[in-house]
Amino acid sequence: MADESFDPGEHVGQAVTFRGPAMTGAAGAIVMAAGEPVYIGGLDAWDKEVEGKPVEVSGVLRLRESGMPSPPPDGLPLHGIDEDTYVLDDAQWALSDG
């Protein structure tokens, strides 16, 4: 479901499957969906054997609200995730053929 026309926001609360490269970001393991990172709930990082390889990940899509206030225009950068992000809960994954 990594089609560029796919809007994750329309599938919150639903079981979904994404295919893409396994990547580890500063805030945890991700797979890209339509150009947007989707975090894998409870997974801080992919194993070395999986990192960078194509995976198929299924789970229930959730919107995680940042809860962080916006910094003032001349303020210091925030630490953490300052935008709402998507998370796959109860995720199952396997290496994919691409």
C-alpha positions in Angstrom: 0.0 0.0 0.0 2.8 2.4 -0.7 0.9 4.0 -3.6 1.4 7.8 -3.6 -2.4 8.2 -3.7 -2.7 6.4 -0.4 -3.8 8.6 2.5 -2.9 7.0 5.9 -5.3 9.4 7.6 -8.3 7.7 5.9 -7.3 4.3 7.4 -6.8 5.1 11.1 -8.2 2.2 13.2 -8.1 -0.2 10.3 -5.8 -3.2 9.7 -3.4 -2.2 6.9 -0.3 -3.6 5.2 2.7 -1.5 4.0 5.6 -2.6 1.9 8.8 -0.7 1.8 12.4 -0.6 3.1 12.9 -1.1 6.8 14.5 2.0 8.2 15.4 3.1 11.7 14.7 6.8 12.5 15.6 8.7 15.6 12.2 7.9 17.1 12.1 4.2 16.2 11.6 1.7 13.4 9.7 2.8 10.4 8.4 1.8 7.0 7.5 4.4 4.4 3.9 4.7 3.2 3.2 7.1 0.4 6.3 9.1 1.3 5.3 9.3 5.0 7.1 7.4 7.8 4.9 4.9 9.7 6.4 3.9 13.0 6.2 0.3 14.2 4.7 0.3 17.6 7.1 -1.1 20.3 10.0 -1.5 18.0 12.9 0.9 18.7 15.1 -0.3 15.8 15.2 -3.0 13.1 17.6 -5.9 13.5 20.8 -5.5 11.5 19.6 -8.4 9.3 16.5 -6.5 8.4 17.6 -2.8 8.2 17.5 -1.4 4.7 15.8 -4.5 3.2 12.2 -4.5 1.8 9.6 -5.6 4.4 5.9 -6.2 4.4 4.4 -4.9 7.7 0.8 -5.4 8.8 -1.0 -4.0 11.8 -3.6 -1.6 13.0 -2.9 2.0 12.0 -3.1 4.6 14.8 -2.5 8.4 14.7 -0.1 9.5 17.5 -0.6 13.1 18.3 2.6 15.0 19.1 1.2 16.9 22.1 4.2 19.2 21.8 3.6 23.0 21.6 4.9 24.8 18.6 8.2 26.6 19.3 8.2 30.4 19.3 9.5 31.9 16.0 12.8 32.8 17.6 12.9 29.8 20.0 15.2 26.9 20.3 14.4 23.7 18.4 12.2 21.2 20.2 13.4 17.7 21.1 11.2 14.8 20.2 8.5 14.5 17.5 6.8 17.8 16.9 4.3 16.5 14.3 1.5 13.9 14.5 2.8 10.6 13.3 1.3 7.2 12.3 2.0 4.0 14.2 1.3 0.4 13.4 0.1 -1.4 16.5 0.2 -5.2 16.9 2.5 -5.2 13.9 3.7 -8.4 12.2 6.4 -8.2 9.5 8.4 -10.3 7.2 11.1 -9.7 4.6 9.5 -9.0 1.2 10.6 -9.6 -2.4 10.5 -5.9 -3.0 
